[in-house]
Amino acid sequence: MSGNIRQWASVGVAPAAEEPRMSTDTVPILKLKRGEDRRLRAGHLWVFSNEIDTKATPLTGFARGAVVRVHTDRDEFVGLAYVNPNTLIAARIIARDPALSFDGGLLQQRIERALRLRESLYEQPYYRLIFGESDRLPGLIVDRYGDLLVAQSATAGMDVVRADIERALAAVLGEHRLVWKNDSGARDLEGLPRVVQVAGEGTMPRDVIVKENGATFTAPLAEGQKTGWFYDQARNREQLRYFLPQGARVLDVCSYVGAWAVSALKAGASDVLCIDSSGQALAYAERNAMTNDVRLRSRREDAFDALRALVTEGARFDVVILDPPAFIKRRKDAPQGQAAYRKLNQLALSLIDDGGLLVSCSCSYHLSVEELLQAVQGGARQSGRFVQVLAHGGQAPDHPLHPAILETRYLKALFCRVTHD
């Protein structure tokens, strides 16, 4: 990897931190309206602005990122949270114990617990280390690429404790490099600037290196999507091997840097065509194929335009993989997004030979698995195909679900057998 290794003051794994205790008498109160504590008591961590009694505790009285005690209208403690008075999600709960403090000690304890889970699941240090709310660190993402960490802070509350996060990561993981890739749209909602920068000394790495399912990949960091890689699809790419026919002709739509394509070729596919609108992504896909001693073809084009052209050309494939970006980012976009998923699947199904395989994915939280099934079935009827769902997948276990926060369950993947009517 490029860049200099940062030598942290604290090297090696520190002893497990005890949860810090403190008096919260000096922490200001954020009071809820009557009855608005039910969802929070059930385990959810988000406090919406319309749930707050702004007459008793005006939001304008709080600094962005300030720590507050969330109380019911009866002055019962609900949780310790950080607040942003200018956003729809006005506060996010970080602890349920009124004696805890949101500081470096708590951050270290949460990171240690997250690390223990990942080390129990993965033999090598390539995974999502911190998954926000599911690891009780709302607004924080940390992906691990060997000795390189790529972090994303999506909220003002996490920005305020950024230095504490860096020290806690150093105490838990020892020597590593850290890049803050704070360029997501979520920061716009929080009123925060978009910036990508190295923590401490050292140069910005151009790429991240990933080891997944026996293959090695390179992906762009600063100019790449998310933190550079999509760890959430790792188990689904592994499951592809179970269904992939030997010698299969594969079409990988929205291929990015070729994770699905290389996985298919390593599993025995004879030919893979990658489609993506980014020339840079396709260049990385071809590089990743060479790294893994396989060969693929690429086509730079919009996914819908490319699929229409392939239908017109009479192209046929044994397997088509659809892994598009989220078509539905807001609930109000659902009707248009559902139509896009249906059309994409219809075009893909038209290209699959009798008895072939469709892998249809969606990372839109606002599209349920039932709605994805409807999109596939609608596409099947329009294209004169019959579909049988053989298996379905979700995000990998380094992206655990928070059972009270359905928003943490976003990724869907359907493995479908396709036959002709």
HUSULPE-V296451 format. One line per field, one symbol per residue. phi: phi as a letter, one per 20 degrees, with the letter a starting at -180 (. if undefined). burial: b if it has 24 or more other C-alpha atoms within 12 Angstrom, else e. A space follows every 50 residues. Layout:
phi=???
burial=???
This chain:
phi=.enefeeefddnefggeeffdaedgeefedeefgneefffffpfdedeff eeefffcgffedffnfecdecffemefdrebdccfdcfeebcfdbdefee cebgfffffffffffgffffdcfcecaeecclgfdlcgncccddcmeddd dcddcfffffdgfffffffffedmfadcdedecefgfffemdfebcbeem eoefffcddcdblnddcccfegeeeleocdffegfffffggfdfffmfec ddemflenffffgfffeofebcdecbedffffffffffffgdlcccdcbe aggffffffffffmfccebcddcfffececgfeggfffffffffffffff eefgnecddddbdeffdfffffgfffffffffemdddceeacccffffdf eefecfffdcecbddceccef
burial=beeebbebeeeeeeeeeebeeeeeeebbbbbbbeebbeebeebbbbbbbe bbbeeebebeebebbbbbbbbbbeeebbbbbbbbbbbebbbbbbbbebeb bbbbbbbbbbbbbbbebbeeebeebbbbbbbbbbbbbbbbbbbbbbbbbb bbbbbbbbbbbbeebbbbbbbbbbbbbbbbbbbbebbeebebeeebbbbe eeebbebbbbbbbebbbbbbbbebbbbbbbbbbbbbbbbbbebbbeebbb bbbbbbbbbbbbbbbbbbbbbbbbbbbbeebbbbbbbbbeebebbbbbbb eebbebbeebeeeebbbbbbbbbbbbbbeeeeeeeebbebbbbbbbbbbb bbbebbbbbbbbbbbbbbbebbbbbbbbbbbebebbbebeebbbbbbbbb bbeebebbbbbbbbbbbbbee
